């Protein structure tokens, strides 16, 4: 039995994290090293993308009731932060072919109170930002790109068309540091206000980061097929939810917690061990594994048959997401496993078990 996701870090990385928790570090040097590795002058290292988004909105001086156009598939916490600043989030549908907001929908959603456009690059890919950037520039709007799922290496940080680019290194992300984020902020005055505000935040507790390292080490230990199958079987016998167990390890911000607790949790500065881990992951970024992962996904997709005749593609984000199924398509999977999974998906599609979402 294969885990649906394999964390993008090694036992060696975790051991480095353990050692880092006991070392004395110069935080300023580590922050500078992270930004240097990303070739950023207009940058900020944050506790999380949520933390950076919260800082940026607070530094803009927007008025209560101002509107943010948001691509319809995004993390709900991003919308929660918008509302926490007294702003209104306006969803804009996306094209399921490109995963980019539909230009005509942006135009329909525009009002005199619109100030910002937030778009999310999804599932490891990058949309063409050109049409959205032109829309924002012609109407005097600020453009923010959420690249939490689209890190492709430290030499490719930020689109020049965006006012802000946000990259996450949370537990499930590419080249994870088990936390942390890097933001590219074009406006130096806004960046200065963000830095000033963040300087007033408490540091992440080293003990909390150490606890996360221990949990993830345990998760890595059971992520191999045989231990994972035993864990799944034990959860079934004990009537326990395997997904809830795994999510409890990887989720940095518990869902449905009170707003005051949520904002208090995200308003921290990254600890020195987290900064050290982030620096290590950037210095040792594995471009070959990223290429193999992309190749694995393409291979699996090529094994799927086209949708049955008469079945149309979904045209709204809600329909698209209602049929998303996460599968373990990572380079470490044996070749035979890809063929078995593709055949299972094709069999389900042939029986109509996939509903209105076509796989192609």
C-alpha positions as a printed NumPy array, in Angstrom:
array([[  0.   ,   0.   ,   0.   ],
       [  1.445,   3.339,  -1.071],
       [  1.048,   6.661,   0.722],
       [ -0.639,   9.281,  -1.451],
       [  2.148,  11.771,  -0.835],
       [  5.819,  11.35 ,  -0.099],
       [  7.435,  14.231,   1.763],
       [ 10.187,  15.963,  -0.18 ],
       [ 12.969,  15.636,   2.392],
       [ 15.32 ,  12.963,   3.683],
       [ 16.234,  11.529,   7.06 ],
       [ 19.51 ,  13.444,   6.661],
       [ 17.565,  16.697,   6.407],
       [ 15.67 ,  15.872,   9.598],
       [ 18.884,  14.997,  11.439],
       [ 20.293,  18.37 ,  10.343],
       [ 17.174,  19.962,  11.825],
       [ 17.714,  18.166,  15.139],
       [ 21.307,  19.439,  15.325],
       [ 20.176,  22.943,  14.338],
       [ 17.798,  23.078,  17.286],
       [ 20.771,  22.82 ,  19.637],
       [ 23.071,  25.276,  17.878],
       [ 23.476,  29.007,  18.296],
       [ 22.76 ,  30.822,  15.026],
       [ 22.92 ,  34.411,  13.868],
       [ 19.384,  34.936,  12.606],
       [ 20.231,  38.045,  10.574],
       [ 22.932,  36.135,   8.695],
       [ 20.603,  33.205,   8.026],
       [ 17.829,  35.479,   6.7  ],
       [ 20.341,  37.209,   4.444],
       [ 21.633,  33.843,   3.23 ],
       [ 18.134,  32.682,   2.294],
       [ 17.463,  35.872,   0.341],
       [ 20.887,  35.689,  -1.322],
       [ 20.243,  32.123,  -2.443],
       [ 17.004,  33.354,  -4.036],
       [ 18.793,  36.375,  -5.589],
       [ 16.381,  38.715,  -3.823],
       [ 16.977,  42.281,  -2.711],
       [ 13.295,  43.11 ,  -2.285],
       [ 12.559,  40.052,  -0.178],
       [ 11.28 ,  38.913,   3.181],
       [ 11.578,  35.574,   4.982],
       [  8.417,  34.759,   6.936],
       [  7.025,  32.078,   9.228],
       [  4.561,  31.012,   6.512],
       [  2.87 ,  32.299,   3.36 ],
       [ -0.154,  33.064,   5.529],
       [  2.096,  35.226,   7.733],
       [  3.494,  37.071,   4.719],
       [  0.041,  37.631,   3.192],
       [ -1.182,  39.001,   6.525],
       [  1.837,  41.332,   6.747],
       [  1.409,  42.564,   3.167],
       [ -2.283,  43.329,   3.552],
       [ -1.564,  45.172,   6.801],
       [  1.127,  47.267,   5.106],
       [ -1.135,  48.402,   2.239],
       [ -3.392,  50.741,   4.192],
       [ -6.524,  49.392,   2.515],
       [ -9.91 ,  50.518,   3.785],
       [-12.585,  48.315,   5.282],
       [-14.838,  47.034,   2.504],
       [-12.171,  47.193,  -0.217],
       [-12.208,  44.13 ,  -2.446],
       [ -9.694,  41.464,  -3.407],
       [-10.388,  39.401,  -6.527],
       [ -9.333,  35.824,  -5.72 ],
       [ -8.945,  32.889,  -8.104],
       [-11.712,  30.494,  -7.081],
       [ -9.382,  27.608,  -6.159],
       [ -7.204,  28.862,  -3.321],
       [ -6.476,  27.969,   0.282],
       [ -9.386,  28.98 ,   2.541],
       [ -6.976,  30.531,   5.051],
       [ -5.984,  33.135,   2.438],
       [ -9.622,  34.215,   2.265],
       [ -9.867,  34.12 ,   6.057],
       [ -6.957,  36.56 ,   6.299],
       [ -8.576,  38.878,   3.763],
       [-11.731,  38.987,   5.858],
       [ -9.678,  39.43 ,   9.024],
       [ -8.444,  42.744,   7.609],
       [-12.004,  43.925,   7.027],
       [-11.758,  43.344,   3.274],
       [-14.068,  41.481,   0.918],
       [-12.884,  38.444,  -1.036],
       [-14.536,  38.127,  -4.463],
       [-14.052,  34.685,  -6.104],
       [-13.264,  34.537,  -9.82 ],
       [-13.801,  31.284, -11.691],
       [-10.837,  29.571, -13.345],
       [-10.398,  27.843, -16.676],
       [ -9.907,  24.098, -15.974],
       [ -7.582,  23.851, -18.968],
       [ -5.139,  26.563, -17.847],
       [ -6.052,  26.86 , -14.113],
       [ -5.934,  30.643, -14.622],
       [ -8.78 ,  33.077, -13.827],
       [-11.07 ,  33.674, -16.758],
       [-10.395,  37.227, -18.09 ],
       [-14.054,  38.009, -18.696],
       [-14.891,  36.9  , -15.164],
       [-12.278,  39.31 , -13.79 ],
       [-14.002,  42.09 , -15.717],
       [-17.432,  41.104, -14.396],
       [-16.142,  40.993, -10.805],
       [-14.489,  44.437, -11.011],
       [-16.075,  47.251,  -8.965],
       [-14.924,  50.703,  -7.814],
       [-13.836,  49.067,  -4.522],
       [-11.503,  46.523,  -6.166],
       [ -7.886,  47.025,  -5.099],
       [ -6.036,  43.692,  -5.393],
       [ -5.968,  40.558,  -7.56 ],
       [ -4.721,  37.358,  -5.876],
       [ -4.02 ,  34.366,  -8.12 ],
       [ -2.758,  30.912,  -7.103],
       [ -0.533,  28.684,  -9.215],
       [ -1.904,  25.173,  -8.692],
       [ -0.68 ,  21.575,  -8.552],
       [  2.991,  22.332,  -9.173],
       [  2.469,  24.211, -12.445],
       [  2.549,  27.884, -13.373],
       [ -0.155,  29.676, -15.276],
       [  0.631,  32.328, -17.87 ],
       [  0.393,  35.461, -15.739],
       [  0.316,  37.773, -18.779],
       [ -3.473,  38.229, -19.231],
       [ -4.107,  38.752, -15.504],
       [ -1.141,  41.129, -15.251],
       [ -2.454,  43.242, -18.147],
       [ -5.892,  43.351, -16.554],
       [ -4.428,  44.513, -13.23 ],
       [ -2.021,  47.042, -14.776],
       [ -4.654,  48.666, -16.992],
       [ -6.992,  49.153, -14.02 ],
       [ -4.421,  50.218, -11.46 ],
       [ -4.769,  47.084,  -9.329],
       [ -2.089,  45.333,  -7.289],
       [ -1.256,  41.794,  -8.406],
       [ -0.226,  39.068,  -5.943],
       [  0.803,  35.572,  -7.018],
       [  0.563,  32.714,  -4.538],
       [  3.347,  30.338,  -5.594],
       [  3.027,  28.035,  -2.577],
       [  2.541,  25.035,  -4.898],
       [  4.883,  26.189,  -7.647],
       [  8.446,  26.351,  -6.341],
       [ 10.769,  25.323,  -9.175],
       [ 14.139,  26.302,  -7.742],
       [ 15.807,  29.281,  -6.026],
       [ 16.882,  30.78 ,  -9.339],
       [ 13.245,  31.207, -10.415],
       [ 11.588,  33.25 ,  -7.686],
       [  8.866,  35.666,  -8.711],
       [  7.293,  36.918, -11.929],
       [  8.341,  40.45 , -12.84 ],
       [  4.696,  41.282, -13.571],
       [  3.591,  40.64 ,  -9.982],
       [  3.749,  43.141,  -7.12 ],
       [  4.25 ,  40.274,  -4.678],
       [  5.302,  36.635,  -5.177],
       [  4.898,  34.215,  -2.239],
       [  6.657,  30.846,  -1.899],
       [  5.953,  28.261,   0.799],
       [  8.276,  25.642,   2.29 ],
       [  5.654,  24.009,   4.487],
       [  5.541,  20.288,   5.196],
       [  3.829,  19.189,   1.964],
       [  5.719,  21.533,  -0.339],
       [  8.581,  20.993,  -2.767],
       [ 11.952,  21.202,  -0.988],
       [ 10.141,  21.46 ,   2.341],
       [ 11.852,  23.001,   5.36 ],
       [  8.799,  22.056,   7.491],
       [  7.795,  25.698,   7.508],
       [  8.883,  29.096,   6.335],
       [  8.16 ,  31.265,   3.311],
       [  9.998,  33.635,   1.007],
       [  8.259,  36.713,  -0.417],
       [  9.402,  38.942,  -3.24 ],
       [  7.932,  42.419,  -2.673],
       [  8.433,  45.018,  -5.422],
       [  7.486,  48.131,  -3.445],
       [ 10.388,  48.956,  -1.121],
       [  8.262,  51.194,   1.106],
       [  5.708,  48.438,   1.627],
       [  8.541,  45.978,   2.255],
       [  9.982,  48.308,   4.887],
       [  6.648,  48.471,   6.691],
       [  6.354,  44.684,   6.566],
       [  9.83 ,  44.262,   8.036],
       [  9.056,  46.726,  10.789],
       [  5.845,  44.955,  11.726],
       [  7.424,  41.5  ,  11.626],
       [ 10.233,  42.709,  13.911],
       [  7.631,  43.098,  16.668],
       [  6.548,  39.434,  16.422],
       [  7.79 ,  36.732,  18.82 ],
       [ 10.062,  34.038,  17.426],
       [  8.79 ,  30.554,  16.705],
       [  9.556,  28.3  ,  19.656],
       [ 12.51 ,  25.98 ,  19.027],
       [ 10.723,  23.275,  20.981],
       [  7.755,  23.52 ,  18.637],
       [  9.995,  23.089,  15.604],
       [ 11.753,  20.136,  17.251],
       [  8.377,  18.525,  17.917],
       [  7.462,  18.903,  14.252],
       [ 10.765,  17.283,  13.232],
       [ 10.002,  14.29 ,  15.471],
       [  6.493,  13.892,  14.039],
       [  7.745,  14.045,  10.467],
       [ 10.494,  11.535,  11.218],
       [  7.779,   9.161,  12.39 ],
       [  5.755,   9.842,   9.254],
       [  8.768,   9.103,   7.046],
       [  9.305,   5.836,   8.915],
       [  5.808,   4.581,   8.041],
       [  5.62 ,   5.996,   4.508],
       [  7.15 ,   2.884,   2.926],
       [  4.569,   0.492,   1.412],
       [  4.684,  -2.259,   4.065],
       [  4.671,  -0.029,   7.208],
       [  2.05 ,   2.222,   5.622],
       [ -0.168,  -0.773,   4.914],
       [  0.204,  -1.939,   8.507],
       [ -0.71 ,   1.543,   9.763],
       [ -3.766,   1.683,   7.506],
       [ -4.841,  -1.753,   8.712],
       [ -4.424,  -0.745,  12.35 ],
       [ -6.509,   2.386,  11.786],
       [ -9.246,   0.281,  10.205],
       [ -9.314,  -2.161,  13.129],
       [ -9.358,   0.666,  15.659],
       [-11.975,   2.578,  13.635],
       [ -9.56 ,   5.486,  13.434],
       [ -9.288,   7.959,  10.529],
       [ -5.941,   7.512,   8.746],
       [ -6.307,  10.824,   6.883],
       [ -6.97 ,  12.685,  10.119],
       [ -3.891,  11.09 ,  11.671],
       [ -1.627,  12.095,   8.778],
       [ -3.141,  15.57 ,   8.499],
       [ -2.474,  16.118,  12.195],
       [  1.239,  15.674,  11.462],
       [  1.501,  17.782,   8.316],
       [ -1.002,  20.554,   9.013],
       [  0.626,  23.677,  10.458],
       [ -2.623,  25.572,  11.046],
       [ -5.501,  23.478,  12.42 ],
       [ -8.802,  24.079,  10.602],
       [-11.726,  25.8  ,  12.282],
       [ -9.727,  27.232,  15.17 ],
       [-10.931,  30.597,  16.585],
       [ -9.831,  33.669,  14.654],
       [ -7.856,  35.093,  17.564],
       [ -5.899,  31.842,  17.928],
       [ -5.35 ,  31.593,  14.174],
       [ -3.886,  35.099,  13.845],
       [ -1.819,  34.712,  17.001],
       [ -0.371,  31.488,  15.593],
       [  0.641,  32.963,  12.232],
       [  2.085,  36.198,  13.638],
       [  5.499,  34.777,  14.475],
       [  9.004,  35.064,  13.095],
       [ 10.737,  31.884,  11.917],
       [ 13.086,  30.322,  14.465],
       [ 16.813,  30.089,  13.777],
       [ 16.656,  26.282,  13.237],
       [ 13.895,  26.763,  10.662],
       [ 15.979,  29.423,   8.871],
       [ 18.979,  27.078,   8.903],
       [ 16.867,  24.275,   7.428],
       [ 15.475,  26.596,   4.763],
       [ 18.988,  27.676,   3.805],
       [ 20.052,  24.026,   3.55 ],
       [ 17.084,  23.079,   1.347],
       [ 17.755,  25.983,  -1.016],
       [ 21.469,  25.152,  -1.248],
       [ 20.772,  21.475,  -1.939],
       [ 17.723,  21.902,  -4.176],
       [ 17.284,  18.671,  -6.142],
       [ 16.458,  19.674,  -9.71 ],
       [ 16.769,  16.1  , -10.93 ],
       [ 14.096,  14.822,  -8.538],
       [ 11.771,  17.648,  -9.588],
       [ 12.278,  16.628, -13.223],
       [ 11.652,  12.953, -12.369],
       [  8.5  ,  13.879, -10.472],
       [  7.186,  15.841, -13.461],
       [  8.074,  12.937, -15.745],
       [  6.23 ,  10.505, -13.453],
       [  3.096,  12.654, -13.601],
       [  3.276,  12.884, -17.385],
       [  3.777,   9.146, -17.682],
       [  0.742,   8.429, -15.513],
       [ -1.402,  10.935, -17.424],
       [ -0.375,   9.374, -20.744],
       [ -1.716,   6.03 , -19.513],
       [ -5.24 ,   7.383, -18.976],
       [ -7.86 ,   7.108, -21.692],
       [ -9.887,  10.057, -22.887],
       [-13.234,  10.813, -21.277],
       [-16.225,   8.802, -22.544],
       [-18.077,  10.303, -25.488],
       [-20.663,  12.912, -24.597],
       [-19.07 ,  13.867, -21.292],
       [-18.09 ,  17.538, -21.147],
       [-15.277,  19.061, -19.132],
       [-16.272,  21.047, -16.032],
       [-16.373,  24.791, -16.544],
       [-16.409,  25.925, -12.925],
       [-13.792,  25.559, -10.234],
       [-16.242,  23.96 ,  -7.806],
       [-17.037,  21.173, -10.269],
       [-13.373,  20.644, -11.004],
       [-12.376,  20.38 ,  -7.354],
       [-15.319,  18.138,  -6.474],
       [-13.771,  15.405,  -8.584],
       [-10.106,  15.78 ,  -7.657],
       [ -8.479,  12.554,  -6.495],
       [ -4.94 ,  12.595,  -5.059],
       [ -2.828,   9.662,  -6.2  ],
       [  0.694,   8.577,  -5.2  ],
       [  2.513,   9.591,  -8.379],
       [  6.078,  10.212,  -7.257],
       [  9.405,   8.995,  -8.711],
       [ 10.07 ,   6.4  ,  -6.003],
       [  7.04 ,   4.318,  -7.035],
       [  7.89 ,   1.079,  -8.879],
       [  7.102,   1.036, -12.579],
       [  4.406,  -1.61 , -12.153],
       [  2.5  ,   0.544,  -9.659],
       [  1.942,   3.275, -12.261],
       [  0.422,   0.771, -14.69 ],
       [ -1.859,  -0.721, -12.015],
       [ -3.122,   2.705, -10.907],
       [ -3.754,   3.873, -14.458],
       [ -5.76 ,   0.73 , -15.177],
       [ -7.817,   1.161, -11.997],
       [ -8.654,   4.768, -12.872],
       [ -9.537,   3.787, -16.436],
       [-11.817,   0.991, -15.161],
       [-13.606,   3.416, -12.819],
       [-14.052,   5.926, -15.629],
       [-15.475,   3.256, -17.909],
       [-18.048,   2.33 , -15.257],
       [-19.008,   5.973, -14.761],
       [-17.759,   6.033, -11.185],
       [-15.904,   9.297, -11.667],
       [-19.06 ,  11.338, -12.154],
       [-18.905,  14.559, -14.132],
       [-15.14 ,  15.038, -14.044],
       [-13.265,  13.745, -17.074],
       [ -9.702,  12.503, -16.803],
       [ -7.599,  13.204, -19.851]])
